[in-house]
């Protein structure tokens, strides 16, 4: 799904250059992106639900998602919504995929940069 997201985001969309016909979605790019958004939303919702259900197994050793979801109910500062958490997870998933495919996106010095 990440590859599909990256390729769809890179498509040439004629509606971006001729705004008067953008509403027609001639190439179906908006329709495809909305479908992809629904797929990612279902995936992330299921991931969060399964993670919440199995939280008792990681009681003394929380992971990244446990910490983020614990800060959702934080009484000080800004509160994280489910949408914020899903967006953060999506960024993490896409970034991990980019680092796997293109090591140049990693900023650590011990990585081998291939051009």
N, CA, C and O atoms as a GROMACS GRO file, in nm:
protein
  460
    1UNK      N    1   0.082  -0.119   0.000
    1UNK     CA    2   0.000   0.000   0.000
    1UNK      C    3   0.087   0.126   0.000
    1UNK      O    4   0.047   0.229  -0.056
    2UNK      N    5   0.203   0.119   0.062
    2UNK     CA    6   0.291   0.237   0.065
    2UNK      C    7   0.342   0.269  -0.076
    2UNK      O    8   0.350   0.386  -0.114
    3UNK      N    9   0.376   0.166  -0.151
    3UNK     CA   10   0.422   0.188  -0.288
    3UNK      C   11   0.308   0.248  -0.371
    3UNK      O   12   0.330   0.338  -0.452
    4UNK      N   13   0.188   0.199  -0.349
    4UNK     CA   14   0.072   0.254  -0.420
    4UNK      C   15   0.051   0.400  -0.383
    4UNK      O   16   0.019   0.483  -0.469
    5UNK      N   17   0.069   0.433  -0.256
    5UNK     CA   18   0.056   0.572  -0.212
    5UNK      C   19   0.159   0.661  -0.279
    5UNK      O   20   0.127   0.769  -0.328
    6UNK      N   21   0.284   0.615  -0.281
    6UNK     CA   22   0.391   0.697  -0.339
    6UNK      C   23   0.373   0.714  -0.490
    6UNK      O   24   0.395   0.824  -0.542
    7UNK      N   25   0.333   0.611  -0.560
    7UNK     CA   26   0.315   0.624  -0.704
    7UNK      C   27   0.192   0.709  -0.737
    7UNK      O   28   0.197   0.792  -0.828
    8UNK      N   29   0.084   0.691  -0.663
    8UNK     CA   30  -0.037   0.770  -0.689
    8UNK      C   31  -0.012   0.917  -0.659
    8UNK      O   32  -0.062   1.004  -0.730
    9UNK      N   33   0.062   0.946  -0.554
    9UNK     CA   34   0.092   1.086  -0.520
    9UNK      C   35   0.179   1.152  -0.626
    9UNK      O   36   0.179   1.274  -0.638
   10UNK      N   37   0.253   1.073  -0.702
   10UNK     CA   38   0.342   1.129  -0.802
   10UNK      C   39   0.282   1.139  -0.941
   10UNK      O   40   0.349   1.187  -1.033
   11UNK      N   41   0.158   1.096  -0.958
   11UNK     CA   42   0.095   1.104  -1.090
   11UNK      C   43   0.078   1.249  -1.134
   11UNK      O   44   0.055   1.338  -1.053
   12UNK      N   45   0.090   1.270  -1.264
   12UNK     CA   46   0.060   1.401  -1.322
   12UNK      C   47  -0.091   1.417  -1.326
   12UNK      O   48  -0.160   1.337  -1.388
   13UNK      N   49  -0.142   1.518  -1.260
   13UNK     CA   50  -0.285   1.543  -1.256
   13UNK      C   51  -0.316   1.671  -1.332
   13UNK      O   52  -0.275   1.780  -1.292
   14UNK      N   53  -0.387   1.657  -1.440
   14UNK     CA   54  -0.419   1.771  -1.526
   14UNK      C   55  -0.502   1.875  -1.450
   14UNK      O   56  -0.495   1.994  -1.480
   15UNK      N   57  -0.580   1.830  -1.351
   15UNK     CA   58  -0.662   1.921  -1.271
   15UNK      C   59  -0.581   2.016  -1.186
   15UNK      O   60  -0.630   2.122  -1.145
   16UNK      N   61  -0.455   1.981  -1.157
   16UNK     CA   62  -0.369   2.070  -1.081
   16UNK      C   63  -0.326   2.190  -1.165
   16UNK      O   64  -0.296   2.297  -1.111
   17UNK      N   65  -0.322   2.173  -1.295
   17UNK     CA   66  -0.277   2.280  -1.384
   17UNK      C   67  -0.392   2.355  -1.451
   17UNK      O   68  -0.376   2.469  -1.495
   18UNK      N   69  -0.508   2.291  -1.457
   18UNK     CA   70  -0.628   2.357  -1.510
   18UNK      C   71  -0.736   2.343  -1.404
   18UNK      O   72  -0.816   2.250  -1.410
   19UNK      N   73  -0.740   2.435  -1.307
   19UNK     CA   74  -0.832   2.422  -1.193
   19UNK      C   75  -0.980   2.417  -1.231
   19UNK      O   76  -1.060   2.361  -1.156
   20UNK      N   77  -1.016   2.472  -1.344
   20UNK     CA   78  -1.158   2.473  -1.382
   20UNK      C   79  -1.211   2.333  -1.414
   20UNK      O   80  -1.332   2.312  -1.412
   21UNK      N   81  -1.122   2.238  -1.443
   21UNK     CA   82  -1.169   2.101  -1.470
   21UNK      C   83  -1.129   2.003  -1.359
   21UNK      O   84  -1.148   1.882  -1.372
   22UNK      N   85  -1.073   2.055  -1.250
   22UNK     CA   86  -1.028   1.967  -1.142
   22UNK      C   87  -1.143   1.887  -1.081
   22UNK      O   88  -1.125   1.773  -1.041
   23UNK      N   89  -1.261   1.947  -1.074
   23UNK     CA   90  -1.376   1.880  -1.014
   23UNK      C   91  -1.420   1.758  -1.093
   23UNK      O   92  -1.488   1.670  -1.040
   24UNK      N   93  -1.383   1.752  -1.222
   24UNK     CA   94  -1.422   1.638  -1.305
   24UNK      C   95  -1.344   1.510  -1.271
   24UNK      O   96  -1.393   1.400  -1.294
   25UNK      N   97  -1.224   1.526  -1.217
   25UNK     CA   98  -1.136   1.413  -1.186
   25UNK      C   99  -1.126   1.320  -1.307
   25UNK      O  100  -1.156   1.201  -1.298
   26UNK      N  101  -1.084   1.377  -1.418
   26UNK     CA  102  -1.079   1.305  -1.546
   26UNK      C  103  -0.995   1.178  -1.538
   26UNK      O  104  -1.033   1.076  -1.594
   27UNK      N  105  -0.884   1.184  -1.470
   27UNK     CA  106  -0.792   1.070  -1.463
   27UNK      C  107  -0.825   0.974  -1.349
   27UNK      O  108  -0.767   0.866  -1.342
   28UNK      N  109  -0.917   1.010  -1.260
   28UNK     CA  110  -0.954   0.925  -1.149
   28UNK      C  111  -0.852   0.923  -1.036
   28UNK      O  112  -0.854   0.832  -0.953
   29UNK      N  113  -0.765   1.022  -1.031
   29UNK     CA  114  -0.661   1.026  -0.929
   29UNK      C  115  -0.722   1.053  -0.792
   29UNK      O  116  -0.686   0.987  -0.694
   30UNK      N  117  -0.814   1.148  -0.784
   30UNK     CA  118  -0.878   1.177  -0.654
   30UNK      C  119  -0.956   1.056  -0.603
   30UNK      O  120  -0.951   1.026  -0.484
   31UNK      N  121  -1.026   0.989  -0.691
   31UNK     CA  122  -1.101   0.870  -0.653
   31UNK      C  123  -1.007   0.762  -0.599
   31UNK      O  124  -1.037   0.697  -0.499
   32UNK      N  125  -0.894   0.744  -0.666
   32UNK     CA  126  -0.796   0.645  -0.622
   32UNK      C  127  -0.734   0.680  -0.488
   32UNK      O  128  -0.712   0.592  -0.404
   33UNK      N  129  -0.705   0.808  -0.467
   33UNK     CA  130  -0.647   0.852  -0.340
   33UNK      C  131  -0.748   0.837  -0.226
   33UNK      O  132  -0.710   0.802  -0.115
   34UNK      N  133  -0.875   0.864  -0.253
   34UNK     CA  134  -0.977   0.846  -0.149
   34UNK      C  135  -0.991   0.698  -0.112
   34UNK      O  136  -1.008   0.664   0.005
   35UNK      N  137  -0.984   0.611  -0.212
   35UNK     CA  138  -0.990   0.466  -0.187
   35UNK      C  139  -0.870   0.422  -0.104
   35UNK      O  140  -0.884   0.345  -0.010
   36UNK      N  141  -0.753   0.471  -0.140
   36UNK     CA  142  -0.632   0.439  -0.066
   36UNK      C  143  -0.638   0.493   0.077
   36UNK      O  144  -0.591   0.428   0.170
   37UNK      N  145  -0.695   0.611   0.094
   37UNK     CA  146  -0.712   0.669   0.228
   37UNK      C  147  -0.801   0.579   0.313
   37UNK      O  148  -0.770   0.556   0.431
   38UNK      N  149  -0.909   0.527   0.257
   38UNK     CA  150  -0.998   0.438   0.332
   38UNK      C  151  -0.925   0.309   0.371
   38UNK      O  152  -0.945   0.257   0.481
   39UNK      N  153  -0.841   0.256   0.280
   39UNK     CA  154  -0.766   0.134   0.311
   39UNK      C  155  -0.667   0.158   0.425
   39UNK      O  156  -0.658   0.076   0.517
   40UNK      N  157  -0.594   0.268   0.420
   40UNK     CA  158  -0.502   0.301   0.527
   40UNK      C  159  -0.575   0.325   0.658
   40UNK      O  160  -0.528   0.284   0.764
   41UNK      N  161  -0.690   0.392   0.653
   41UNK     CA  162  -0.767   0.420   0.773
   41UNK      C  163  -0.814   0.290   0.839
   41UNK      O  164  -0.807   0.276   0.961
   42UNK      N  165  -0.861   0.195   0.759
   42UNK     CA  166  -0.903   0.065   0.814
   42UNK      C  167  -0.784  -0.008   0.876
   42UNK      O  168  -0.795  -0.066   0.984
   43UNK      N  169  -0.668  -0.005   0.807
   43UNK     CA  170  -0.549  -0.071   0.858
   43UNK      C  171  -0.504  -0.011   0.991
   43UNK      O  172  -0.477  -0.085   1.086
   44UNK      N  173  -0.497   0.120   0.999
   44UNK     CA  174  -0.450   0.185   1.120
   44UNK      C  175  -0.551   0.170   1.234
   44UNK      O  176  -0.511   0.156   1.350
   45UNK      N  177  -0.679   0.173   1.204
   45UNK     CA  178  -0.782   0.152   1.306
   45UNK      C  179  -0.770   0.012   1.364
   45UNK      O  180  -0.775  -0.007   1.486
   46UNK      N  181  -0.756  -0.086   1.276
   46UNK     CA  182  -0.742  -0.225   1.322
   46UNK      C  183  -0.615  -0.242   1.404
   46UNK      O  184  -0.615  -0.311   1.506
   47UNK      N  185  -0.505  -0.180   1.360
   47UNK     CA  186  -0.379  -0.188   1.432
   47UNK      C  187  -0.393  -0.130   1.573
   47UNK      O  188  -0.345  -0.189   1.670
   48UNK      N  189  -0.459  -0.016   1.585
   48UNK     CA  190  -0.476   0.047   1.715
   48UNK      C  191  -0.568  -0.034   1.805
   48UNK      O  192  -0.544  -0.045   1.925
   49UNK      N  193  -0.674  -0.091   1.748
   49UNK     CA  194  -0.766  -0.173   1.828
   49UNK      C  195  -0.696  -0.298   1.880
   49UNK      O  196  -0.711  -0.334   1.996
   50UNK      N  197  -0.620  -0.366   1.793
   50UNK     CA  198  -0.548  -0.486   1.836
   50UNK      C  199  -0.441  -0.451   1.940
   50UNK      O  200  -0.416  -0.528   2.032
   51UNK      N  201  -0.379  -0.337   1.923
   51UNK     CA  202  -0.276  -0.294   2.017
   51UNK      C  203  -0.337  -0.263   2.154
   51UNK      O  204  -0.278  -0.296   2.257
   52UNK      N  205  -0.453  -0.201   2.155
   52UNK     CA  206  -0.521  -0.171   2.280
   52UNK      C  207  -0.565  -0.301   2.349
   52UNK      O  208  -0.555  -0.313   2.471
   53UNK      N  209  -0.613  -0.397   2.271
   53UNK     CA  210  -0.659  -0.524   2.327
   53UNK      C  211  -0.544  -0.604   2.389
   53UNK      O  212  -0.565  -0.678   2.485
   54UNK      N  213  -0.424  -0.590   2.335
   54UNK     CA  214  -0.311  -0.668   2.386
   54UNK      C  215  -0.218  -0.585   2.475
   54UNK      O  216  -0.104  -0.624   2.498
   55UNK      N  217  -0.266  -0.473   2.525
   55UNK     CA  218  -0.182  -0.384   2.607
   55UNK      C  219  -0.140  -0.449   2.738
   55UNK      O  220  -0.033  -0.418   2.791
   56UNK      N  221  -0.221  -0.540   2.791
   56UNK     CA  222  -0.188  -0.605   2.918
   56UNK      C  223  -0.063  -0.693   2.907
   56UNK      O  224   0.002  -0.719   3.007
   57UNK      N  225  -0.030  -0.738   2.787
   57UNK     CA  226   0.089  -0.822   2.766
   57UNK      C  227   0.218  -0.741   2.777
   57UNK      O  228   0.324  -0.797   2.807
   58UNK      N  229   0.210  -0.610   2.752
   58UNK     CA  230   0.329  -0.523   2.757
   58UNK      C  231   0.324  -0.429   2.876
   58UNK      O  232   0.375  -0.317   2.869
   59UNK      N  233   0.265  -0.472   2.984
   59UNK     CA  234   0.241  -0.384   3.099
   59UNK      C  235   0.367  -0.313   3.148
   59UNK      O  236   0.362  -0.192   3.171
   60UNK      N  237   0.477  -0.382   3.166
   60UNK     CA  238   0.597  -0.317   3.218
   60UNK      C  239   0.693  -0.268   3.112
   60UNK      O  240   0.792  -0.203   3.143
   61UNK      N  241   0.664  -0.299   2.986
   61UNK     CA  242   0.756  -0.266   2.876
   61UNK      C  243   0.677  -0.202   2.761
   61UNK      O  244   0.654  -0.268   2.659
   62UNK      N  245   0.635  -0.077   2.776
   62UNK     CA  246   0.554  -0.014   2.670
   62UNK      C  247   0.637   0.014   2.544
   62UNK      O  248   0.757   0.041   2.551
   63UNK      N  249   0.570   0.009   2.430
   63UNK     CA  250   0.636   0.044   2.305
   63UNK      C  251   0.588   0.182   2.260
   63UNK      O  252   0.518   0.251   2.334
   64UNK      N  253   0.627   0.221   2.140
   64UNK     CA  254   0.599   0.354   2.088
   64UNK      C  255   0.449   0.386   2.087
   64UNK      O  256   0.408   0.493   2.132
   65UNK      N  257   0.369   0.294   2.037
   65UNK     CA  258   0.226   0.318   2.028
   65UNK      C  259   0.161   0.325   2.166
   65UNK      O  260   0.067   0.401   2.186
   66UNK      N  261   0.210   0.246   2.261
   66UNK     CA  262   0.160   0.255   2.398
   66UNK      C  263   0.183   0.394   2.456
   66UNK      O  264   0.095   0.452   2.520
   67UNK      N  265   0.302   0.447   2.434
   67UNK     CA  266   0.335   0.579   2.487
   67UNK      C  267   0.249   0.687   2.422
   67UNK      O  268   0.198   0.776   2.490
   68UNK      N  269   0.233   0.679   2.291
   68UNK     CA  270   0.152   0.778   2.219
   68UNK      C  271   0.006   0.772   2.266
   68UNK      O  272  -0.056   0.875   2.290
   69UNK      N  273  -0.048   0.652   2.278
   69UNK     CA  274  -0.188   0.638   2.320
   69UNK      C  275  -0.206   0.678   2.467
   69UNK      O  276  -0.313   0.724   2.506
   70UNK      N  277  -0.102   0.659   2.549
   70UNK     CA  278  -0.111   0.702   2.688
   70UNK      C  279  -0.115   0.854   2.697
   70UNK      O  280  -0.181   0.909   2.785
   71UNK      N  281  -0.046   0.922   2.608
   71UNK     CA  282  -0.046   1.068   2.607
   71UNK      C  283  -0.173   1.127   2.545
   71UNK      O  284  -0.194   1.248   2.548
   72UNK      N  285  -0.256   1.040   2.490
   72UNK     CA  286  -0.382   1.087   2.433
   72UNK      C  287  -0.471   1.144   2.544
   72UNK      O  288  -0.542   1.243   2.522
   73UNK      N  289  -0.468   1.084   2.660
   73UNK     CA  290  -0.550   1.130   2.772
   73UNK      C  291  -0.473   1.222   2.865
   73UNK      O  292  -0.516   1.244   2.978
   74UNK      N  293  -0.361   1.277   2.821
   74UNK     CA  294  -0.278   1.364   2.902
   74UNK      C  295  -0.357   1.490   2.939
   74UNK      O  296  -0.415   1.554   2.852
   75UNK      N  297  -0.358   1.525   3.068
   75UNK     CA  298  -0.437   1.640   3.112
   75UNK      C  299  -0.364   1.772   3.092
   75UNK      O  300  -0.427   1.878   3.092
   76UNK      N  301  -0.232   1.767   3.075
   76UNK     CA  302  -0.157   1.891   3.054
   76UNK      C  303  -0.121   1.905   2.907
   76UNK      O  304  -0.090   1.806   2.840
   77UNK      N  305  -0.125   2.025   2.858
   77UNK     CA  306  -0.087   2.050   2.720
   77UNK      C  307  -0.196   2.010   2.622
   77UNK      O  308  -0.312   1.996   2.658
   78UNK      N  309  -0.156   1.993   2.498
   78UNK     CA  310  -0.251   1.958   2.393
   78UNK      C  311  -0.283   1.810   2.398
   78UNK      O  312  -0.201   1.728   2.440
   79UNK      N  313  -0.403   1.776   2.355
   79UNK     CA  314  -0.445   1.637   2.353
   79UNK      C  315  -0.432   1.582   2.211
   79UNK      O  316  -0.455   1.653   2.113
   80UNK      N  317  -0.394   1.457   2.203
   80UNK     CA  318  -0.384   1.390   2.073
   80UNK      C  319  -0.517   1.326   2.040
   80UNK      O  320  -0.575   1.256   2.123
   81UNK      N  321  -0.565   1.348   1.920
   81UNK     CA  322  -0.686   1.281   1.875
   81UNK      C  323  -0.648   1.152   1.805
   81UNK      O  324  -0.530   1.128   1.779
   82UNK      N  325  -0.745   1.071   1.776
   82UNK     CA  326  -0.722   0.947   1.702
   82UNK      C  327  -0.664   0.980   1.565
   82UNK      O  328  -0.578   0.909   1.514
   83UNK      N  329  -0.711   1.088   1.505
   83UNK     CA  330  -0.661   1.131   1.374
   83UNK      C  331  -0.513   1.168   1.382
   83UNK      O  332  -0.436   1.136   1.292
   84UNK      N  333  -0.473   1.236   1.489
   84UNK     CA  334  -0.332   1.271   1.508
   84UNK      C  335  -0.246   1.146   1.519
   84UNK      O  336  -0.139   1.138   1.459
   85UNK      N  337  -0.292   1.049   1.596
   85UNK     CA  338  -0.216   0.926   1.615
   85UNK      C  339  -0.206   0.848   1.484
   85UNK      O  340  -0.100   0.796   1.452
   86UNK      N  341  -0.315   0.841   1.408
   86UNK     CA  342  -0.312   0.772   1.279
   86UNK      C  343  -0.217   0.842   1.183
   86UNK      O  344  -0.144   0.775   1.109
   87UNK      N  345  -0.216   0.975   1.182
   87UNK     CA  346  -0.126   1.048   1.094
   87UNK      C  347   0.020   1.022   1.131
   87UNK      O  348   0.104   1.004   1.044
   88UNK      N  349   0.049   1.019   1.260
   88UNK     CA  350   0.184   0.989   1.306
   88UNK      C  351   0.227   0.849   1.266
   88UNK      O  352   0.340   0.828   1.223
   89UNK      N  353   0.137   0.752   1.282
   89UNK     CA  354   0.168   0.615   1.241
   89UNK      C  355   0.190   0.604   1.091
   89UNK      O  356   0.279   0.533   1.046
   90UNK      N  357   0.110   0.675   1.014
   90UNK     CA  358   0.126   0.673   0.868
   90UNK      C  359   0.260   0.730   0.827
   90UNK      O  360   0.327   0.676   0.739
   91UNK      N  361   0.301   0.839   0.890
   91UNK     CA  362   0.432   0.898   0.861
   91UNK      C  363   0.543   0.798   0.895
   91UNK      O  364   0.638   0.783   0.819
   92UNK      N  365   0.530   0.732   1.009
   92UNK     CA  366   0.631   0.633   1.049
   92UNK      C  367   0.639   0.517   0.950
   92UNK      O  368   0.748   0.472   0.915
   93UNK      N  369   0.524   0.469   0.904
   93UNK     CA  370   0.520   0.358   0.809
   93UNK      C  371   0.583   0.399   0.677
   93UNK      O  372   0.665   0.325   0.622
   94UNK      N  373   0.546   0.515   0.625
   94UNK     CA  374   0.600   0.561   0.496
   94UNK      C  375   0.750   0.588   0.507
   94UNK      O  376   0.826   0.553   0.417
   95UNK      N  377   0.792   0.650   0.616
   95UNK     CA  378   0.935   0.678   0.634
   95UNK      C  379   1.015   0.548   0.643
   95UNK      O  380   1.124   0.538   0.586
   96UNK      N  381   0.962   0.450   0.714
   96UNK     CA  382   1.032   0.322   0.723
   96UNK      C  383   1.044   0.258   0.586
   96UNK      O  384   1.147   0.198   0.554
   97UNK      N  385   0.942   0.269   0.506
   97UNK     CA  386   0.946   0.212   0.370
   97UNK      C  387   1.048   0.287   0.284
   97UNK      O  388   1.121   0.224   0.207
   98UNK      N  389   1.054   0.418   0.296
   98UNK     CA  390   1.150   0.496   0.219
   98UNK      C  391   1.292   0.462   0.260
   98UNK      O  392   1.380   0.452   0.174
   99UNK      N  393   1.317   0.446   0.390
   99UNK     CA  394   1.452   0.411   0.434
   99UNK      C  395   1.491   0.273   0.387
   99UNK      O  396   1.609   0.248   0.360
  100UNK      N  397   1.395   0.182   0.377
  100UNK     CA  398   1.424   0.047   0.332
  100UNK      C  399   1.458   0.048   0.182
  100UNK      O  400   1.551  -0.020   0.139
  101UNK      N  401   1.382   0.124   0.105
  101UNK     CA  402   1.402   0.125  -0.040
  101UNK      C  403   1.514   0.218  -0.083
  101UNK      O  404   1.590   0.186  -0.174
  102UNK      N  405   1.525   0.332  -0.018
  102UNK     CA  406   1.622   0.433  -0.055
  102UNK      C  407   1.704   0.473   0.065
  102UNK      O  408   1.667   0.566   0.136
  103UNK      N  409   1.814   0.406   0.092
  103UNK     CA  410   1.894   0.437   0.211
  103UNK      C  411   1.944   0.581   0.216
  103UNK      O  412   1.990   0.625   0.322
  104UNK      N  413   1.936   0.656   0.107
  104UNK     CA  414   1.983   0.794   0.108
  104UNK      C  415   1.896   0.880   0.200
  104UNK      O  416   1.941   0.986   0.244
  105UNK      N  417   1.773   0.838   0.229
  105UNK     CA  418   1.684   0.916   0.315
  105UNK      C  419   1.721   0.903   0.462
  105UNK      O  420   1.666   0.975   0.545
  106UNK      N  421   1.811   0.814   0.495
  106UNK     CA  422   1.855   0.798   0.632
  106UNK      C  423   1.966   0.898   0.659
  106UNK      O  424   2.055   0.917   0.576
  107UNK      N  425   1.962   0.961   0.775
  107UNK     CA  426   2.060   1.062   0.806
  107UNK      C  427   2.169   1.012   0.901
  107UNK      O  428   2.254   1.090   0.944
  108UNK      N  429   2.169   0.884   0.933
  108UNK     CA  430   2.274   0.828   1.019
  108UNK      C  431   2.399   0.806   0.936
  108UNK      O  432   2.390   0.764   0.821
  109UNK      N  433   2.515   0.832   0.992
  109UNK     CA  434   2.639   0.826   0.918
  109UNK      C  435   2.683   0.684   0.885
  109UNK      O  436   2.757   0.664   0.789
  110UNK      N  437   2.639   0.584   0.962
  110UNK     CA  438   2.686   0.450   0.935
  110UNK      C  439   2.612   0.384   0.818
  110UNK      O  440   2.647   0.273   0.779
  111UNK      N  441   2.510   0.450   0.764
  111UNK     CA  442   2.441   0.393   0.649
  111UNK      C  443   2.520   0.414   0.521
  111UNK      O  444   2.589   0.515   0.505
  112UNK      N  445   2.510   0.319   0.432
  112UNK     CA  446   2.575   0.331   0.302
  112UNK      C  447   2.478   0.403   0.209
  112UNK      O  448   2.365   0.359   0.189
  113UNK      N  449   2.522   0.513   0.153
  113UNK     CA  450   2.436   0.590   0.064
  113UNK      C  451   2.460   0.546  -0.079
  113UNK      O  452   2.572   0.556  -0.130
  114UNK      N  453   2.357   0.497  -0.144
  114UNK     CA  454   2.371   0.455  -0.283
  114UNK      C  455   2.293   0.550  -0.372
  114UNK      O  456   2.180   0.588  -0.342
  115UNK      N  457   2.354   0.588  -0.481
  115UNK     CA  458   2.290   0.683  -0.572
  115UNK      C  459   2.250   0.615  -0.700
  115UNK      O  460   2.194   0.680  -0.789
   0.00000   0.00000   0.00000
